[in-house]
Structures are given as structure tokens and as C-alpha cells.
């Protein structure tokens, strides 16, 4: 009887190529799944109104404090509308300053707090690291028809504050040198604190 004999070392030599091919295909699949997350969207139609979900913290006329709604830039005005109700409106020409900030809020409420205290060996500290959500705060300084100075504070999802600020700048809001100077000072202070 003639039998085809393959040595053991020859059959193992084929497996590393299969493993490399499997590893490469796994990496390519993972990269292709994360590629849509890297997509940067730009608005093609500049005449369409810009809007973002926001929480009005305080200061805007005809809007209740801590209410959620839509902050939009339409035509020549900035408008906050609370879930279909008419809201406050300010002409963009009256906006004197736009300030951005970043806040962090602990999420989870009472169940998360109980879970942190029940975690053994200081595990609650680790849970606290992941139980925070970051927000942008957008502060507007504007004048009314009688030249009275007013301010309004909005809370937006992370990254949305910069988009609203850029949209306001595109609509003609000029930032004062005082705002540019304050950002330079805070960067200098951060450098000195790290030393």
C-alpha cells in the first residue's frame, strides 16, 4: 500500500501563515468598524439653520432655568426653544462675548453611590473615574435694545460648544481681545502649575 506521508514539521509550517492571515483580517475588520467614527462632518449648506441640544442653566430671556431645548442660529439671531414652546431670542449683532468652559458631572445617582461604597478594597475610586460625564458650558454676553448688559449660560454635549461658538463667529460675532488674553493667561498659569 502506498500512503502519502506528511511530516509533522511540514504541517505545522502552514499554520503560522494561517494565523497571520487571521490576525491581519481581524485587524482590518476592527479598523473598518472604527473608521466611520473618525468621519468629520462639515455642513455643506450654510443657509440651513444650525441647532444643537442644550440645557439652559440661567439668564436667557423667556426661558426657565435648567430647561432642555434646542439652541439654534437662524438668520441673524440666536434662539433657544424649549421643546416646542416659544423661547428666548437674541440678535447676533447684540452678542458681545462668547466664552467656553468644560464641566464634569457625576452620573448614576444613588445606585452608583451605593455601588461605589460596596466595592471592596477601594474599588469605588475606580468606579468614580468612569462615572463622570463631560459637558461644555457656553456663556454668552449680550446687550438688549436699551444697552443693558445680560448673560446666559448653556450646557451642551462635549464638543458642541465649540461648534456653536464657530457658528456665531461665522455669523459675525467678534471676540474681544480680553477673551483672547484670558485664554493665553490660563495657558500660562497651567504651565507654571506643572513646574
N, CA, C and O of each residue as an XYZ file, in Angstrom:
780
protein
N       0.812     -1.162      0.000
C       0.000      0.000      0.000
C       0.866      1.239      0.000
O       1.807      1.402      0.777
N       0.498      2.070     -0.892
C       1.217      3.325     -0.954
C       0.401      4.384     -0.212
O      -0.748      4.662     -0.557
N       1.006      4.948      0.783
C       0.339      6.011      1.549
C       1.170      7.275      1.447
O       2.400      7.252      1.407
N       0.435      8.380      1.407
C       1.104      9.671      1.357
C       1.427     10.093      2.784
O       0.526     10.226      3.613
N       2.662     10.296      3.063
C       3.101     10.624      4.409
C       3.591     12.073      4.419
O       4.426     12.482      3.612
N       3.051     12.807      5.342
C       3.472     14.198      5.511
C       4.109     14.302      6.875
O       3.554     13.858      7.879
N       5.264     14.887      6.890
C       5.947     15.016      8.182
C       5.237     16.045      9.051
O       4.570     16.952      8.554
N       5.394     15.882     10.339
C       4.733     16.764     11.294
C       5.264     18.195     11.181
O       4.491     19.143     11.322
N       6.510     18.365     10.941
C       7.090     19.705     10.843
C       6.569     20.439      9.618
O       6.444     21.663      9.646
N       6.258     19.710      8.529
C       5.728     20.347      7.326
C       4.306     20.851      7.560
O       3.960     21.932      7.084
N       3.481     20.108      8.272
C       2.093     20.527      8.512
C       2.032     21.713      9.473
O       1.124     22.536      9.356
N       2.964     21.829     10.414
C       2.973     22.967     11.336
C       3.468     24.227     10.659
O       3.168     25.332     11.114
N       4.211     24.084      9.595
C       4.729     25.253      8.894
C       3.614     26.038      8.219
O       3.748     27.244      8.015
N       2.517     25.376      7.869
C       1.399     26.065      7.217
C       0.557     26.854      8.211
O      -0.067     27.842      7.823
N       0.517     26.460      9.458
C      -0.335     27.120     10.442
C       0.084     28.552     10.762
O      -0.801     29.389     10.944
N       1.369     28.893     10.843
C       1.692     30.302     11.117
C       1.166     31.237     10.044
O       0.761     32.356     10.357
N       1.160     30.811      8.782
C       0.620     31.665      7.739
C      -0.874     31.873      7.923
O      -1.388     32.968      7.698
N      -1.557     30.835      8.325
C      -2.987     30.963      8.583
C      -3.244     31.886      9.772
O      -4.168     32.699      9.756
N      -2.407     31.747     10.804
C      -2.570     32.618     11.972
C      -2.320     34.072     11.606
O      -3.053     34.955     12.049
N      -1.289     34.335     10.798
C      -1.013     35.710     10.375
C      -2.159     36.263      9.528
O      -2.547     37.422      9.674
N      -2.692     35.424      8.643
C      -3.811     35.864      7.815
C      -5.038     36.157      8.681
O      -5.737     37.144      8.451
N      -5.298     35.315      9.662
C      -6.425     35.533     10.564
C      -6.216     36.801     11.393
O      -7.143     37.587     11.587
N      -5.008     36.984     11.870
C      -4.697     38.180     12.663
C      -4.851     39.434     11.808
O      -5.430     40.422     12.260
N      -4.340     39.405     10.580
C      -4.431     40.558      9.699
C      -5.883     40.869      9.352
O      -6.281     42.034      9.339
N      -6.675     39.836      9.070
C      -8.085     40.095      8.750
C      -8.838     40.641      9.960
O      -9.729     41.475      9.800
N      -8.501     40.190     11.161
C      -9.130     40.717     12.378
C      -8.795     42.192     12.565
O      -9.672     42.987     12.901
N      -7.549     42.559     12.353
C      -7.142     43.958     12.484
C      -7.855     44.823     11.445
O      -8.325     45.915     11.764
N      -7.937     44.342     10.212
C      -8.607     45.111      9.166
C     -10.094     45.288      9.457
O     -10.653     46.355      9.199
N     -10.724     44.276      9.980
C     -12.148     44.382     10.321
C     -12.342     45.401     11.442
O     -13.253     46.227     11.384
N     -11.487     45.342     12.462
C     -11.606     46.309     13.568
C     -11.379     47.730     13.082
O     -12.084     48.648     13.500
N     -10.405     47.921     12.205
C     -10.143     49.257     11.674
C     -11.296     49.756     10.820
O     -11.636     50.938     10.860
N     -11.893     48.867     10.052
C     -13.008     49.294      9.213
C     -14.242     49.624     10.052
O     -15.059     50.450      9.645
N     -14.387     48.991     11.215
C     -15.514     49.306     12.085
C     -15.340     50.643     12.777
O     -16.327     51.325     13.051
N     -14.101     51.036     13.067
C     -13.866     52.307     13.746
C     -13.706     53.463     12.777
O     -13.723     54.617     13.206
N     -13.550     53.202     11.493
C     -13.371     54.271     10.513
C     -14.557     55.229     10.461
O     -14.324     56.435     10.376
N     -15.826     54.775     10.507
C     -16.931     55.740     10.488
C     -16.928     56.679     11.698
O     -17.443     57.794     11.614
N     -16.360     56.242     12.807
C     -16.307     57.106     13.988
C     -15.347     58.259     13.778
O     -15.447     59.270     14.473
N     -14.422     58.136     12.844
C     -13.445     59.182     12.579
C     -13.936     60.183     11.542
O     -13.233     61.146     11.237
N     -15.107     59.976     11.006
C     -15.627     60.834      9.953
C     -15.937     62.213     10.510
O     -16.646     62.345     11.507
N     -15.409     63.224      9.872
C     -15.659     64.603     10.278
C     -16.716     65.163      9.344
O     -16.552     65.175      8.124
N     -17.793     65.621      9.936
C     -18.870     66.154      9.116
C     -18.746     67.661      9.015
O     -18.496     68.354     10.001
N     -18.923     68.141      7.820
C     -18.926     69.567      7.597
C     -20.241     69.921      6.935
O     -20.769     69.172      6.114
N     -20.749     71.058      7.303
C     -22.025     71.462      6.737
C     -21.790     72.027      5.353
O     -21.011     72.964      5.174
N     -22.459     71.459      4.393
C     -22.305     71.921      3.022
C     -23.190     73.126      2.744
O     -22.783     74.035      2.020
N     -24.383     73.148      3.302
C     -25.329     74.219      3.056
C     -25.272     75.197      4.217
O     -25.747     74.888      5.310
N     -24.693     76.381      3.995
C     -24.535     77.343      5.079
C     -25.824     78.117      5.352
O     -25.935     78.779      6.384
N     -26.793     78.044      4.449
C     -28.036     78.769      4.689
C     -28.972     78.010      5.633
O     -29.909     78.596      6.176
N     -28.727     76.720      5.832
C     -29.557     75.943      6.741
C     -29.257     76.356      8.180
O     -28.102     76.620      8.515
N     -30.276     76.413      9.031
C     -30.036     76.831     10.415
C     -29.241     75.786     11.190
O     -29.419     74.582     11.001
N     -28.373     76.264     12.054
C     -27.572     75.394     12.909
C     -28.319     75.218     14.220
O     -28.837     76.188     14.771
N     -28.381     73.984     14.730
C     -29.041     73.764     16.009
C     -28.334     72.656     16.775
O     -27.708     71.773     16.190
N     -28.448     72.723     18.097
C     -27.850     71.726     18.981
C     -28.721     71.599     20.224
O     -29.333     72.570     20.667
N     -28.771     70.378     20.788
C     -29.483     70.162     22.047
C     -28.712     70.845     23.156
O     -27.488     70.739     23.219
N     -29.408     71.536     24.022
C     -28.749     72.265     25.098
C     -29.653     72.332     26.316
O     -30.867     72.144     26.228
N     -29.037     72.601     27.442
C     -29.762     72.871     28.672
C     -29.501     74.323     29.048
O     -28.351     74.733     29.207
N     -30.556     75.089     29.188
C     -30.431     76.487     29.590
C     -30.290     76.518     31.108
O     -31.218     76.160     31.833
N     -29.124     76.947     31.581
C     -28.911     76.979     33.020
C     -29.509     78.232     33.637
O     -30.257     78.149     34.611
N     -29.184     79.395     33.076
C     -29.801     80.622     33.566
C     -29.478     81.785     32.660
O     -28.511     81.752     31.899
N     -30.308     82.827     32.751
C     -30.007     84.107     32.155
C     -30.667     84.457     30.844
O     -30.681     85.637     30.494
N     -31.212     83.526     30.096
C     -31.778     83.858     28.795
C     -33.221     84.292     28.985
O     -33.957     83.689     29.766
N     -33.622     85.328     28.279
C     -34.971     85.877     28.428
C     -36.025     84.869     27.974
O     -35.816     84.161     26.989
N     -37.132     84.798     28.667
C     -38.285     83.953     28.359
C     -37.970     82.456     28.393
O     -38.688     81.667     27.779
N     -36.922     82.055     29.091
C     -36.600     80.633     29.221
C     -36.440     80.312     30.697
O     -35.787     81.046     31.439
N     -37.048     79.199     31.119
C     -36.935     78.824     32.525
C     -35.565     78.202     32.787
O     -34.967     77.589     31.903
N     -35.085     78.368     34.007
C     -33.780     77.832     34.381
C     -33.801     76.312     34.368
O     -34.823     75.691     34.659
N     -32.669     75.721     34.028
C     -32.471     74.264     33.981
C     -33.466     73.564     33.055
O     -33.924     72.461     33.356
N     -33.797     74.190     31.947
C     -34.715     73.578     30.983
C     -33.936     73.115     29.759
O     -32.966     73.751     29.346
N     -34.373     72.002     29.188
C     -33.720     71.486     27.991
C     -34.477     71.948     26.761
O     -35.684     72.188     26.797
N     -33.738     72.064     25.681
C     -34.345     72.503     24.437
C     -33.321     72.531     23.326
O     -32.314     71.825     23.374
N     -33.584     73.348     22.330
C     -32.721     73.448     21.159
C     -32.158     74.857     21.066
O     -32.901     75.839     21.076
N     -30.850     74.943     20.977
C     -30.157     76.212     20.766
C     -29.828     76.281     19.289
O     -29.105     75.429     18.774
N     -30.350     77.284     18.603
C     -30.161     77.346     17.158
C     -29.742     78.740     16.716
O     -30.060     79.746     17.349
N     -29.013     78.757     15.600
C     -28.611     80.001     14.954
C     -29.395     80.060     13.653
O     -29.141     79.286     12.731
N     -30.354     80.986     13.582
C     -31.201     81.130     12.398
C     -31.164     82.569     11.930
O     -31.339     83.504     12.712
N     -30.937     82.723     10.658
C     -30.868     84.043     10.021
C     -29.876     84.929     10.767
O     -28.666     84.723     10.666
N     -30.371     85.902     11.505
C     -29.480     86.829     12.213
C     -29.700     86.774     13.722
O     -29.437     87.756     14.416
N     -30.182     85.634     14.242
C     -30.452     85.573     15.676
C     -30.074     84.219     16.255
O     -30.018     83.207     15.556
N     -29.818     84.235     17.552
C     -29.568     83.031     18.337
C     -30.840     82.777     19.130
O     -31.345     83.666     19.815
N     -31.354     81.556     19.032
C     -32.659     81.260     19.625
C     -32.568     80.004     20.467
O     -31.925     79.028     20.079
N     -33.221     80.035     21.634
C     -33.370     78.852     22.465
C     -34.845     78.523     22.561
O     -35.646     79.340     23.015
N     -35.203     77.318     22.128
C     -36.606     76.907     22.126
C     -36.751     75.671     22.993
O     -36.056     74.674     22.796
N     -37.664     75.744     23.959
C     -37.896     74.656     24.901
C     -38.962     73.710     24.381
O     -40.154     73.992     24.510
N     -38.561     72.616     23.808
C     -39.468     71.536     23.397
C     -40.768     72.037     22.771
O     -41.857     71.671     23.211
N     -40.649     72.864     21.757
C     -41.822     73.348     21.039
C     -42.395     74.648     21.549
O     -43.145     75.308     20.830
N     -42.068     75.036     22.759
C     -42.564     76.298     23.300
C     -41.718     77.444     22.741
O     -40.537     77.257     22.450
N     -42.313     78.618     22.593
C     -41.501     79.755     22.159
C     -40.501     80.113     23.248
O     -40.841     80.149     24.430
N     -39.277     80.375     22.842
C     -38.228     80.654     23.811
C     -37.598     82.008     23.578
O     -38.163     82.870     22.905
N     -36.412     82.179     24.148
C     -35.713     83.440     24.039
C     -34.993     83.573     22.715
O     -34.631     82.585     22.075
N     -34.792     84.828     22.316
C     -34.159     85.118     21.043
C     -33.312     86.367     21.188
O     -33.756     87.361     21.762
N     -32.085     86.318     20.666
C     -31.183     87.467     20.709
C     -30.580     87.652     19.323
O     -30.141     86.684     18.702
N     -30.559     88.864     18.844
C     -29.919     89.127     17.558
C     -28.407     88.941     17.712
O     -27.813     89.337     18.715
N     -27.811     88.336     16.705
C     -26.377     88.048     16.764
C     -25.556     89.331     16.838
O     -24.464     89.332     17.405
N     -26.062     90.412     16.279
C     -25.344     91.688     16.330
C     -25.221     92.202     17.767
O     -24.325     92.993     18.062
N     -26.110     91.763     18.663
C     -26.073     92.218     20.044
C     -25.174     91.368     20.941
O     -24.927     91.735     22.090
N     -24.686     90.245     20.433
C     -23.808     89.376     21.228
C     -22.428     90.003     21.295
O     -21.811     90.281     20.267
N     -21.944     90.224     22.517
C     -20.636     90.866     22.717
C     -19.543     89.882     23.069
O     -18.369     90.157     22.823
N     -19.896     88.747     23.637
C     -18.869     87.802     24.046
C     -19.385     86.384     24.076
O     -20.544     86.133     24.405
N     -18.501     85.451     23.726
C     -18.811     84.025     23.772
C     -17.671     83.358     24.526
O     -16.512     83.447     24.120
N     -18.000     82.694     25.615
C     -16.986     82.049     26.452
C     -17.298     80.566     26.558
O     -18.454     80.183     26.738
N     -16.279     79.736     26.449
C     -16.450     78.290     26.564
C     -15.806     77.784     27.833
O     -14.782     78.304     28.276
N     -16.405     76.779     28.407
C     -15.851     76.116     29.578
C     -16.155     74.635     29.492
O     -16.901     74.186     28.622
N     -15.566     73.886     30.405
C     -15.791     72.444     30.426
C     -16.138     72.042     31.846
O     -15.469     72.440     32.800
N     -17.179     71.259     31.975
C     -17.626     70.801     33.273
C     -17.719     69.282     33.265
O     -17.808     68.652     32.211
N     -17.696     68.723     34.441
C     -17.826     67.284     34.598
C     -18.899     67.033     35.637
O     -18.935     67.689     36.678
N     -19.774     66.079     35.349
C     -20.875     65.789     36.262
C     -20.885     64.291     36.546
O     -20.741     63.476     35.635
N     -21.056     63.940     37.813
C     -21.121     62.532     38.169
C     -22.498     61.998     37.812
O     -23.517     62.604     38.143
N     -22.517     60.866     37.139
C     -23.779     60.250     36.718
C     -24.022     58.989     37.527
O     -23.104     58.464     38.157
N     -25.235     58.509     37.514
C     -25.560     57.254     38.189
C     -26.437     57.417     39.403
O     -27.145     56.483     39.777
N     -26.412     58.584     40.033
C     -27.280     58.844     41.170
C     -27.005     57.962     42.373
O     -25.869     57.553     42.611
N     -28.052     57.673     43.127
C     -27.953     56.882     44.348
C     -27.464     55.455     44.097
O     -26.633     54.974     44.868
N     -27.936     54.748     43.057
C     -27.419     53.393     42.840
C     -25.912     53.361     42.610
O     -25.231     52.451     43.084
N     -25.388     54.352     41.882
C     -23.943     54.395     41.635
C     -23.202     54.673     42.942
O     -22.142     54.094     43.183
N     -23.739     55.542     43.776
C     -23.102     55.846     45.057
C     -23.069     54.614     45.955
O     -22.054     54.336     46.595
N     -24.169     53.881     46.004
C     -24.199     52.652     46.804
C     -23.231     51.607     46.256
O     -22.579     50.895     47.020
N     -23.142     51.522     44.944
C     -22.208     50.582     44.330
C     -20.759     50.932     44.636
O     -19.928     50.044     44.828
N     -20.459     52.218     44.681
C     -19.087     52.635     44.999
C     -18.728     52.306     46.438
O     -17.609     51.880     46.725
N     -19.678     52.505     47.341
C     -19.380     52.226     48.743
C     -19.302     50.726     49.006
O     -18.598     50.301     49.922
N     -20.011     49.918     48.221
C     -20.000     48.472     48.423
C     -18.794     47.794     47.779
O     -18.489     46.646     48.102
N     -18.102     48.491     46.867
C     -16.957     47.875     46.183
C     -15.810     47.691     47.181
O     -15.430     48.636     47.872
N     -15.260     46.481     47.257
C     -14.192     46.228     48.230
C     -12.833     46.771     47.771
O     -12.606     47.003     46.583
N     -11.950     46.963     48.735
C     -10.554     47.340     48.502
C     -10.406     48.622     47.697
O      -9.542     48.693     46.823
N     -11.199     49.606     47.955
C     -11.078     50.898     47.278
C     -11.541     50.878     45.835
O     -11.197     51.777     45.069
N     -12.310     49.880     45.447
C     -12.803     49.778     44.073
C     -13.764     50.895     43.705
O     -13.974     51.175     42.525
N     -14.343     51.529     44.705
C     -15.252     52.643     44.441
C     -14.546     53.819     43.798
O     -15.156     54.582     43.048
N     -13.266     53.967     44.087
C     -12.497     55.045     43.462
C     -12.353     54.799     41.968
O     -12.413     55.732     41.168
N     -12.167     53.560     41.607
C     -12.060     53.226     40.184
C     -13.388     53.471     39.483
O     -13.420     53.976     38.361
N     -14.476     53.116     40.140
C     -15.798     53.347     39.563
C     -16.026     54.847     39.378
O     -16.633     55.263     38.391
N     -15.548     55.656     40.315
C     -15.714     57.106     40.215
C     -15.022     57.681     38.994
O     -15.475     58.682     38.439
N     -13.938     57.063     38.573
C     -13.235     57.549     37.390
C     -14.102     57.464     36.137
O     -14.011     58.308     35.246
N     -14.941     56.437     36.085
C     -15.753     56.217     34.900
C     -17.189     56.687     35.058
O     -17.983     56.557     34.126
N     -17.535     57.225     36.204
C     -18.906     57.637     36.456
C     -19.096     59.135     36.255
O     -19.996     59.729     36.849
N     -18.264     59.748     35.430
C     -18.384     61.172     35.156
C     -18.653     61.385     33.673
O     -18.124     60.667     32.824
N     -19.470     62.370     33.376
C     -19.760     62.744     32.006
C     -19.337     64.191     31.826
O     -19.624     65.033     32.677
N     -18.655     64.485     30.725
C     -18.155     65.832     30.481
C     -19.129     66.619     29.612
O     -19.753     66.080     28.698
N     -19.240     67.892     29.918
C     -20.118     68.807     29.207
C     -19.341     70.062     28.847
O     -18.330     70.386     29.469
N     -19.831     70.760     27.834
C     -19.339     72.096     27.507
C     -20.318     73.105     28.079
O     -21.532     72.903     28.035
N     -19.784     74.190     28.615
C     -20.640     75.294     29.036
C     -20.365     76.462     28.109
O     -19.214     76.819     27.862
N     -21.416     77.043     27.610
C     -21.337     78.179     26.702
C     -21.961     79.372     27.405
O     -23.142     79.353     27.753
N     -21.165     80.403     27.609
C     -21.650     81.613     28.260
C     -21.682     82.733     27.239
O     -20.690     82.998     26.560
N     -22.821     83.386     27.133
C     -22.988     84.486     26.191
C     -23.128     85.795     26.956
O     -23.791     85.862     27.992
N     -22.503     86.810     26.434
C     -22.683     88.163     26.961
C     -23.306     88.968     25.830
O     -22.761     89.036     24.729
N     -24.462     89.579     26.113
C     -25.158     90.321     25.066
C     -25.816     91.554     25.655
O     -25.980     91.672     26.870
N     -26.185     92.460     24.784
C     -26.871     93.687     25.199
C     -28.285     93.660     24.638
O     -28.548     93.040     23.607
N     -29.187     94.339     25.330
C     -30.554     94.436     24.834
C     -30.722     95.752     24.082
O     -29.745     96.463     23.848
N     -31.948     96.075     23.705
C     -32.220     97.282     22.925
C     -31.915     98.550     23.710
O     -31.658     99.597     23.115
N     -31.940     98.470     25.058
C     -31.661     99.635     25.898
C     -30.209     99.674     26.351
O     -29.887    100.406     27.287
N     -29.332     98.918     25.725
C     -27.898     98.816     26.051
C     -27.647     98.245     27.443
O     -26.614     98.527     28.049
N     -28.568     97.456     27.947
C     -28.354     96.748     29.204
C     -27.578     95.468     28.931
O     -27.874     94.746     27.979
N     -26.583     95.191     29.768
C     -25.750     94.011     29.562
C     -26.394     92.809     30.253
O     -26.812     92.891     31.407
N     -26.466     91.696     29.529
C     -27.059     90.465     30.032
C     -26.119     89.306     29.755
O     -25.193     89.418     28.951
N     -26.366     88.197     30.424
C     -25.588     86.991     30.190
C     -26.488     85.775     30.238
O     -27.543     85.790     30.872
N     -26.061     84.727     29.564
C     -26.805     83.468     29.572
C     -25.809     82.327     29.566
O     -24.759     82.410     28.930
N     -26.143     81.259     30.279
C     -25.266     80.094     30.362
C     -26.031     78.881     29.863
O     -27.155     78.615     30.289
N     -25.401     78.152     28.951
C     -25.975     76.940     28.388
C     -25.028     75.779     28.619
O     -23.810     75.953     28.649
N     -25.590     74.602     28.780
C     -24.812     73.376     28.932
C     -25.081     72.511     27.709
O     -26.231     72.201     27.399
N     -24.003     72.121     27.010
C     -24.128     71.333     25.789
C     -23.291     70.073     25.909
O     -22.436     69.962     26.787
N     -23.543     69.130     25.022
C     -22.741     67.906     24.983
C     -21.304     68.263     24.616
O     -21.053     69.277     23.964
N     -20.384     67.436     25.032
C     -18.960     67.692     24.787
C     -18.712     67.875     23.295
O     -19.113     67.041     22.483
N     -18.049     68.970     22.944
C     -17.735     69.283     21.559
C     -18.743     70.183     20.877
O     -18.415     70.817     19.874
N     -19.960     70.257     21.390
C     -20.999     71.078     20.771
C     -20.793     72.571     21.030
O     -21.177     73.402     20.207
N     -20.191     72.911     22.164
C     -19.959     74.314     22.489
C     -19.051     74.986     21.475
O     -19.290     76.127     21.079
N     -18.020     74.289     21.058
C     -17.090     74.832     20.060
C     -17.797     75.034     18.721
O     -17.520     76.002     18.012
N     -18.707     74.126     18.374
C     -19.452     74.269     17.125
C     -20.366     75.492     17.154
O     -20.456     76.226     16.169
N     -21.038     75.709     18.275
C     -21.911     76.883     18.391
C     -21.075     78.154     18.337
O     -21.455     79.123     17.679
N     -19.945     78.153     19.021
C     -19.067     79.332     19.005
C     -18.580     79.620     17.589
O     -18.588     80.771     17.153
N     -18.155     78.582     16.869
C     -17.695     78.776     15.494
C     -18.815     79.269     14.592
O     -18.576     80.084     13.700
N     -20.027     78.789     14.809
C     -21.163     79.250     14.017
C     -21.463     80.720     14.297
O     -21.770     81.479     13.378
N     -21.374     81.119     15.556
C     -21.599     82.531     15.892
C     -20.522     83.417     15.283
O     -20.816     84.514     14.808
N     -19.286     82.954     15.294
C     -18.201     83.725     14.679
C     -18.426     83.828     13.175
O     -18.195     84.882     12.582
N     -18.877     82.736     12.556
C     -19.164     82.763     11.122
C     -20.305     83.723     10.798
O     -20.356     84.277      9.700
N     -21.221     83.921     11.746
C     -22.350     84.832     11.536
C     -21.988     86.285     11.841
O     -22.803     87.180     11.616
N     -20.783     86.533     12.347
C     -20.351     87.915     12.532
C     -20.048     88.343     13.951
O     -19.758     89.520     14.168
N     -20.100     87.449     14.936
C     -19.756     87.827     16.305
C     -18.238     88.012     16.372
O     -17.484     87.140     15.940
N     -17.800     89.133     16.906
C     -16.365     89.372     17.054
C     -15.982     89.134     18.495
O     -16.670     89.575     19.416
N     -14.882     88.434     18.683
C     -14.381     88.177     20.024
C     -13.455     89.306     20.423
O     -12.621     89.744     19.631
N     -13.600     89.778     21.650
C     -12.761     90.877     22.105
C     -11.368     90.378     22.441
O     -11.163     89.182     22.648
N     -10.420     91.286     22.495
C      -9.042     90.907     22.834
C      -8.966     90.434     24.279
O      -8.057     89.684     24.636
N      -9.914     90.864     25.119
C      -9.962     90.419     26.508
C     -10.169     88.908     26.584
O      -9.579     88.250     27.441
N     -10.998     88.350     25.703
C     -11.228     86.913     25.692
C      -9.975     86.176     25.245
O      -9.624     85.148     25.824
N      -9.292     86.690     24.218
C      -8.063     86.059     23.753
C      -6.992     86.124     24.835
O      -6.233     85.173     25.020
N      -6.932     87.244     25.549
C      -5.946     87.410     26.600
C      -6.210     86.452     27.759
O      -5.266     85.912     28.336
N      -7.483     86.232     28.109
C      -7.787     85.339     29.222
C      -7.409     83.898     28.893
O      -6.980     83.161     29.781
N      -7.559     83.480     27.632
C      -7.151     82.119     27.274
C      -5.642     81.991     27.294
O      -5.124     80.938     27.664
N      -4.929     83.022     26.910
C      -3.466     82.979     26.966
C      -2.984     82.929     28.408
O      -2.039     82.208     28.729
N      -3.644     83.709     29.289
C      -3.263     83.706     30.696
C      -3.511     82.355     31.337
O      -2.691     81.892     32.129
N      -4.629     81.710     31.012
C      -4.914     80.411     31.612
C      -3.921     79.365     31.120
O      -3.563     78.465     31.880
N      -3.469     79.455     29.878
C      -2.462     78.525     29.372
C      -1.131     78.763     30.081
O      -0.418     77.808     30.388
N      -0.787     80.028     30.344
C       0.450     80.339     31.051
C       0.377     79.856     32.486
O       1.359     79.327     33.007
N      -0.780     80.027     33.144
C      -0.941     79.543     34.504
C      -0.802     78.034     34.583
O      -0.229     77.514     35.540
N      -1.315     77.331     33.598
C      -1.222     75.875     33.589
C       0.237     75.431     33.449
O       0.645     74.438     34.051
N       1.016     76.163     32.661
C       2.435     75.827     32.521
C       3.164     76.010     33.844
O       4.000     75.187     34.217
N       2.844     77.100     34.559
C       3.509     77.369     35.843
C       3.097     76.368     36.913
O       3.899     76.031     37.783
N       1.845     75.881     36.860
C       1.394     74.908     37.853
C       2.069     73.561     37.664
O       2.260     72.826     38.633
N       2.433     73.226     36.434
C       3.055     71.932     36.166
C       4.515     71.884     36.591
O       5.086     70.798     36.696
N       5.121     73.017     36.833
C       6.548     73.041     37.199
C       6.774     72.670     38.630
O       7.917     72.644     39.088
